[in-house]
Amino acid sequence: MDRGFIYVNSKNLIHNLDLIQKNINKQLCLVVKASAYGHGINWAVKNAIKKNISWFAVASINEAIEVRSISDEVNILLLSEPSESEISKVYELGIDLTVYNSDFIKNLIKSGHNFNVHLKVDTGMHRIGCEPEKFYEIYNLIINSNLKLRGICTHFPTADVDSEFTFSAVEKFRKLLEKINISDLLIHVDNSASSFYNFDNIFNLSRIGIAAYGVSISAQKTNLKLLPTMEIKTRISNIQMRSIGESVSYGHALILERDSVIATAPIGYADGYPWNSFPDGKVIISNKFCKLIGRVTMDQILIDVTDVEAKINDEVVILGKSQNNEISIDVKDIADWNKTIPWEILTNMSKRLERVEID
């Protein structure tokens, strides 16, 4: 081990997909944008195909290219409208497009190609999506053209914290569908949060992201036990003795209150380990929590190992369980130390840490 490894657990991913599928009873679309939430697109897609998942959602053309290189048979959904310069690639790759702007849709029609499209409606996210008042106008523009309407969708802004608002968005969306024929369409609104409480059978596809990777975020309690799919481990690369009153790392942000044994581990914010993890952050060494003892640097962190037996090359658990399985650090812990969200922690993990597939 040089800098460390990100261990991606295939067995846990498959467990999560099975559990979600049985609970929601809908077709799954696995979201693999941002390198499958930091895990690696190739790993995620290949394992999901084993569970007969045939839909994958991406945020960029390059991500779509990577998915298509794995399989010519799966369906790929681009979650927003690309630039017009990318349209030829979309057609060549056979990607389904999320659409919502009439000018963009008209340009698709002018191309003469039979693009597969999913019409997105804004029901409260106010990010992308057509206004509900323009839905029928854009819907008719699509169905009376050379384009093939495959789905209608929306996205919920508060599904992880407010199910009441989510249900109001569901109702707004449902009313739009009452006047059209949806019998042959994919109707998808649910994300990792709402999939666990929105069981309306009008919806037949769920876009599952962070839940597939073991993070439960639903606004309503569930007994489903999702398993984490990522662990991060590195090693002790140096040990030093420092005296009371001395400081370590940039800014001298902490003054030692006792004589201390300080370990260095070769992981830093360039690897995706957040700068703000100090002062609350900790790691696991020799089955015990050990606190960070100075600011996270680009390539290294400093750890107080005064109260544990530690030597160079001992394992340092950044994310995951101790060797005796009695204590653990999960992605929500790291997010809390940094006053951010689990999505940011996972997706920021850099390619400098090698991904290793485990079962």
Secondary structure, DSSP 8 states (H G I E B T S, - for coil): --S-EEEEEHHHHHHHHHHHHHHH-SEEEEE-HHHHHTT-HHHHHHHHHHTT--EEEESSHHHHHHHHHH-SSSEEEESS---GGGHHHHHHHT-EEEE--HHHHHHHHHHT---EEEEEB-SS--SSSB-GGGHHHHHHHHHTSS-EEEEEE---SSTTT-HHHHHHHHHHHHHHHTTS--TTSEEE-B-TTGGGT---TT--EEEE-GGGGT----SS---------EEEEEE--EEEEE-TT-B-SGGG--B-SS-EEEEEES--GGGT--GGGTTT-EEEETTEEEEB-S---SS-EEEE-TTS---TT-EEEEEEE-TTSS-EE-HHHHHHHTTS-HHHHHHT--TTSEEEEE-
